[in-house]
């Protein structure tokens, strides 16, 4: 269901976040994130001069390379546009993500490594949708491939409430791994 019609209003700021997942030929996975902030009005910036409507104030990219367990094995960060000359200098700090696994607690672990002055707010925020994209990229493919392997526990089992081991989906699709109450015939 769509949102209701808005009140009369004027556009001010747009943030676009795009995340893409790729399977690499070497068996790893690349998750790429792209964040762009634009204003709908012209303003002066101390570092860059006049920024026109639609010109990126922020434009950052991240690439996480992960393995099948969603452990980050490589990181590349880039700041193409920022409001300050120092913005791109923080990108090497994102190497602190190498070895971190995308799983519950990931956001907290990222903030411990790159929160506040240790990182870039915008690149750190981009990691949230990238983590979701990693999950959506890797697990459906692995689940489908492993479904052919009899007796293997489905990768998606217990990953969310729909895939709960004691839920209806598990009962119907993965009866060997269903843990809920037996249904009477």
N, C-alpha and C positions, 0 to 999 in steps of 0.2 A: 504494500500500500504506500503510495507516495506521501510526501509531506503536504500539509495544507498550503493554500496560497499564502504567500508572505504579505506583510504590510508593505506599504510604499517604502522604498529604500534605495540607497546609492552604493554601488560596489566600491570597496576600499582596498581589500587585500585578497590575494589568491595564493594558496599553497597547493602545488601539485606534487604528489608522490606517486612514483611508478616503480614497481618491483617486478622483476622477471627472473624466472628460474630456468636453468639450463643443465642438461646432462652432458658431461664432457666425455670425449673419446677415451680418456684414461680411467674412467670409472668414478671420478669425483663429480661434484656438482658445483656450479657457479650460481650464486644468487646476487643479482645486481639491483641496487636501489638508486633512484635519482630523485632529488628534491629540488624544487624551484619555487621561490617566493617572488611574487611581483606585486606592485602597487598599481592602482588605477588612477593615480595622479602623479604629477611631476614633483620632485623634491630635490634638494641639494644634499649631497653627501660629502663630508670632509675629505675622504680618501679618493672618491671616484668622480667628484663633481656632480653635475646634474644627472639624475636618474629619471628617465622618461617612463610614462605609463607602459606597462608590459615588459620593460627591461628587467632582467633578473636582478634582484637585490641579493638573494642567495641562490646559488646553484652548486649543489654538491652531488658527488657520486661515491658509492661504496660498492666494492665487489668482495663478497665472502666466498671462499672456496671451502666446501664442507665435504666430509666423507659420509658414508651411509648412516652413521650414528649421529649425524649433525654436529660433529666436532669440527670446529673451524681450523683449517690447516693453512690457510693463506688469506691475507687481507690486502686490499688496495683501496685507498681513500684519496679523493681529489676534491679540492675546492676551486671551482671555475670562476665563480663570482662570490664575493663577500663584501661587506660594508667597510672592512678595515684591511690594511696591507698585511697585518699579522695573521689573518684568518687561515691562509694555506699552511702556515708553519706548524699547525697542530696535527696535520694528517699523519705524519709518521707515528704518532702516539697510538694510533689505532692498531698497530701491531700487537698491542697488549691483549687483543682478542684472540690471537692464535692460541689454540689449546682449549679454549672455552667451548662448552657443548651447549647447543640450543635445546633447552629443556626447561621445566619449571625452575624458577629462580634465575633465569638468564638475565632478565632486566636488572635485577639487583646486582648480579655479578658485573654487568656492564657498567653500572653506575659506580661500583667500587673501584673499577679500573679507570674509567673515563669521565666520571662525574665532575661537575664544577670546572675549576681551572685546569683540570687534567685532560679535558677534551673539548669538543665543540658541541654545544647544545643541539644544533640542527642535525649533525651526523649521528649523535647518540639517539635522537628521536627517530631517525630513519631506520635504526636497527630493529625497532618494534615490528613494523610491517615487513621488514626483511625476514625476521624470524618466522613470522606466519607464512611468508612466501616459501621459505625453506621447507617448512613442514608440508605445505601443500604441493611442493614440487617433488620431494623425495619419497614420502611415505605412500602415496597412492601407487607409484610405480613399483616400489619394493613390495608392497602388499600384493599387487597383481602378480608379480613375478614369483613371489613365495607361495601364493595360493596354489600354484601347480605342484609345490613340494608337499606331498601328503604329510600330515602330522605336525607341520610347523605352525606355531602360534601366529595369528595374523598381526602384522605390525600395528595396525590401527586399533586393535583391541585395547580398551581402557584409555584411549587418547582423548576422548571427550564423552559427554553424557550419551550421545547417540550410539557410540561404540562401546558402551559399558558392558563388561563381561556378563552381567546379570540382567541385561536389557533385552528388549524384543528383537532388535537388529541382530545381536549375537545369537539369540535363540534360532532365528530364521536362517542366517547366513553362515554362522560358525557353530553349529550345534555341538561339536566336539569340545568347544572351549566355553560354552555357556555355563554360567555358575548360578543362575537364578533358580527359582522354584520350578519344579517339574509341572508341566501342564497336564491336566487330566484330559483324556480323549473324549 
